[in-house]
Amino acid sequence: MTYMPTLTGEVITPRVDKRQVAESFSKAAGTYDSAATLQQIVAARVRLGLPDLDEGASILDMGCGTGFETRALVQRFPTADVAGLDISEGMLAYAQNQPDLKNCQWLSGDIEELPFHENRFDLVFSSLAVQWCDCFSEVLEQVKRVLKPGGRFVFSTLAAGSLHELQQAWLSVDSSPHVNQYESHTLQKQRVNASGLKVDTFCQQTETLYYPSVLHLLREMKALGANTVINSQGKGLSGRSVLKTLTKGYESYKTEKGFPASYQVVYGVLCKPDQISQSE
Ligand SMILES: C[S@@+](CC[C@H](N)C(=O)[O-])C[C@H]1O[C@@H](n2cnc3c(N)ncnc32)[C@H](O)[C@@H]1O
């Protein structure tokens, strides 16, 4: 078993197969934008927390994916120096090929090992990427390191209870993990409070999408590249009989709008204090 050295001193047993996560997102780079309904709704809400920035400010889009939200940052802050970082080479290649994003800097890297020196950015933006990391405390520590004093971390992630309908429905098939598990919002709050970052906003909101069938939901997750199940030991199930049983298990949640998929989305605006005390 390998243990990651962390800035927080916390011993983390890696639970996320990051190579698998990167591969899955790379495969989905060409289909991601057209399937990203939830991601675009969430990112629009994250943008409400953006601060005003001085001319020439430096911005990092962490887990930038296809660059869809990086574009929104470039449009909002046209004089800024914008960098996009992602662990998926396929996503980065897609973003890099966008003619209107050619002035951005693109980097392959891991949010939990940010390849930047300290005090580098005025703003770190991230939408729906942090939940793919091993340890939220480590993410916060990395962000605090690369933010300039007074800089802001404006982001979204997921909390426990996301896709609970799908998780319950899978129990009618078997007891293996088929849906990713996330930390509770309460635990996330404790991590934020311990991080030394000042809290402007840190709240949880349910976002629910509806699908005409369970197959539509599963296909969308695949088109997004969001179908990697952390800690699943590679067990995949498919086939008509599984889908039939899964759909039967999902029926009790169905409404006149269709099969619901609800996400517990966490929105945060955190600020690096101008003076960080020695103990932090
Ligand atoms: C759901 S997509 C979100 C993309 C974009 N932020 C958006 O809102 O459309 C998640 C992205 O995070 C990236 N990602 C996942 N784990 C990562 C990590 N540890 N470091 C950097 N990027 C990561 C994935 O490759 C993927 O592009």
The ligand as a Gaussian input file, in Angstrom:
#p B3LYP/6-31G(d) Opt

LIG

0 1
 C      -16.822000      16.857000     -14.550000
 S      -15.386000      17.441000     -15.379000
 C      -15.535000      19.206000     -15.118000
 C      -14.825000      19.984000     -16.199000
 C      -15.067000      21.495000     -16.151000
 N      -14.577000      22.073000     -14.915000
 C      -16.540000      21.806000     -16.337000
 O      -17.158000      22.352000     -15.407000
 O      -17.052000      21.517000     -17.417000
 C      -14.095000      17.022000     -14.233000
 C      -12.693000      17.313000     -14.780000
 O      -11.767000      17.196000     -13.700000
 C      -10.618000      16.530000     -14.160000
 N       -9.948000      15.919000     -12.998000
 C      -10.372000      14.879000     -12.240000
 N       -9.484000      14.618000     -11.258000
 C       -8.478000      15.521000     -11.400000
 C       -7.272000      15.778000     -10.687000
 N       -6.919000      15.030000      -9.621000
 N       -6.469000      16.769000     -11.099000
 C       -6.805000      17.532000     -12.196000
 N       -7.939000      17.344000     -12.905000
 C       -8.768000      16.355000     -12.509000
 C      -11.157000      15.523000     -15.166000
 O      -10.150000      15.054000     -16.032000
 C      -12.251000      16.327000     -15.854000
 O      -11.760000      17.019000     -16.974000

